[in-house]
Amino acid sequence: MQRQFDDILLGSIELFCLAAEAGSFTAAASTAGVTPAAVSRSIARLEKRLGVRLFVRSTRSIRLTEGGREYFEHCRTALHQLAEAERRVSGEQVQPSGTIRVSAPTTYGHHRLLPLLPAFRERYPLIRVEAHISNRNIDMHEENFDVAIRFRAQRDSTMVARPLGDAELVVVAGPEYLRRAGQPRTLADLEQHECIQYTLPSSGRQIPWLFRQDGHEKEMLLSGHYICSEDVLAGVTLARAGAGLFQTYRFVAEQDLAAGRLVEVLQPFAGRSRPVSLIYPHGRLLPSRVRVFVEFMLEHSHLPALSTQASQPEGG
């Protein structure tokens, strides 16, 4: 095999990745223990070799060009694979380490992900977890997230989507509201009730309520005096306070239902659900910290553990 990369070039690639992750030559220099000028020279060598600009520079910041972003993704994957190969050979694989960045919506984050993290950290004490709990649509590549948990994940050839299960939908209300307004018995009754709405923060689009009637799936756009955005858990809080009816996931409402703080209604029309997926960048060799996190989440969703060959994204 002919040698293509010398030590200087490999070092330049490492410094380039550090600068891309930090968004700063100075921060990359501090992490690597070199001067900002050394980082700048390394980037210049790479740009000369490739014949493309990797960064757009200003007096206060740097950002990757389109070509720089593509090069960064390939280089980051390659460096992760080299580090993983060393860990496997040296035996460090038994103790995965480093930081994993996870994004999850508020519903799954508060009621499923966060309660599991202490057990994950007990099993893997050298891994540091950054949990981003928000309903904002994140860009996994741009914002350097390792894993995301999403409902209705869109098909993406650059991502692997592993199913965590189906989240069943229920319609709930507080006992005080039902004493005041009565229980709906049919879907038509919903027109006479206060139906708390949730709109998607990205588009402002109202989320329809999903039902099953006479063996057919049915969607309904309802109205009410309460509209929630950003955090769907606000609708649960309103329902618990007696504001009206709200459709949410059973796993979100299960504790309130068991304690009597919420009551399920329209049970004959239930049965609809939305799929939940664990998403991470496609690659033959995952960093060990990401691989064990994926395996842990699949284990606790009662699904098969991650195989050696990652599956292709699944629809949802």
Rosetta blueprint (number, residue, H / E / L):
1 M L
2 Q L
3 R L
4 Q L
5 F L
6 D L
7 D H
8 I H
9 L H
10 L H
11 G H
12 S H
13 I H
14 E H
15 L H
16 F H
17 C H
18 L H
19 A H
20 A H
21 E H
22 A H
23 G L
24 S L
25 F H
26 T H
27 A H
28 A H
29 A H
30 S H
31 T H
32 A H
33 G L
34 V L
35 T L
36 P H
37 A H
38 A H
39 V H
40 S H
41 R H
42 S H
43 I H
44 A H
45 R H
46 L H
47 E H
48 K H
49 R H
50 L H
51 G L
52 V L
53 R L
54 L L
55 F E
56 V E
57 R E
58 S L
59 T L
60 R L
61 S L
62 I E
63 R E
64 L E
65 T L
66 E H
67 G H
68 G H
69 R H
70 E H
71 Y H
72 F H
73 E H
74 H H
75 C H
76 R H
77 T H
78 A H
79 L H
80 H H
81 Q H
82 L H
83 A H
84 E H
85 A H
86 E H
87 R H
88 R H
89 V H
90 S H
91 G L
92 E H
93 Q H
94 V H
95 Q L
96 P L
97 S L
98 G E
99 T E
100 I E
101 R E
102 V E
103 S E
104 A E
105 P L
106 T H
107 T H
108 Y H
109 G H
110 H H
111 H H
112 R H
113 L H
114 L H
115 P H
116 L H
117 L H
118 P H
119 A H
120 F H
121 R H
122 E H
123 R H
124 Y L
125 P L
126 L L
127 I E
128 R E
129 V E
130 E E
131 A E
132 H E
133 I E
134 S L
135 N L
136 R L
137 N L
138 I L
139 D L
140 M L
141 H L
142 E L
143 E L
144 N L
145 F L
146 D L
147 V E
148 A E
149 I E
150 R E
151 F E
152 R L
153 A L
154 Q L
155 R L
156 D L
157 S L
158 T L
159 M E
160 V E
161 A E
162 R E
163 P E
164 L E
165 G E
166 D E
167 A E
168 E E
169 L E
170 V E
171 V E
172 V E
173 A E
174 G L
175 P H
176 E H
177 Y H
178 L H
179 R H
180 R H
181 A H
182 G L
183 Q L
184 P L
185 R L
186 T L
187 L H
188 A H
189 D H
190 L H
191 E H
192 Q H
193 H L
194 E L
195 C E
196 I L
197 Q E
198 Y E
199 T E
200 L L
201 P L
202 S L
203 S L
204 G L
205 R L
206 Q E
207 I L
208 P L
209 W E
210 L E
211 F E
212 R E
213 Q E
214 D L
215 G L
216 H E
217 E E
218 K E
219 E E
220 M E
221 L L
222 L L
223 S L
224 G L
225 H L
226 Y L
227 I E
228 C E
229 S E
230 E L
231 D L
232 V L
233 L H
234 A H
235 G H
236 V H
237 T H
238 L H
239 A H
240 R H
241 A L
242 G L
243 A L
244 G L
245 L E
246 F E
247 Q E
248 T E
249 Y E
250 R H
251 F H
252 V H
253 A H
254 E H
255 Q H
256 D H
257 L H
258 A H
259 A H
260 G L
261 R L
262 L L
263 V E
264 E E
265 V E
266 L L
267 Q H
268 P H
269 F H
270 A L
271 G L
272 R L
273 S E
274 R E
275 P E
276 V E
277 S E
278 L E
279 I E
280 Y E
281 P E
282 H L
283 G L
284 R L
285 L L
286 L L
287 P L
288 S H
289 R H
290 V H
291 R H
292 V H
293 F H
294 V H
295 E H
296 F H
297 M H
298 L H
299 E H
300 H H
301 S L
302 H L
303 L L
304 P L
305 A L
306 L L
307 S L
308 T L
309 Q L
310 A L
311 S L
312 Q L
313 P L
314 E L
315 G L
316 G L
